[in-house]
């Protein structure tokens, strides 16, 4: 079931980010609902900070 965009604090669909010829993010889909505490976890270098900077 797909949520309405009005209920989301952050929504990305097929987000791609390139640094020159290097693709740092590939087709990232993410929905974060308003009022929900969410964390991003993963190993060093997996793109957490890159993703957050791209939606800032």
Secondary structure, 3 states (H helix, E strand, C coil): CCCCHHHEEEEEEEEEEEECCEEEEEEEEEEEECCCCCCCCCCCCCCHHHHHHHHC
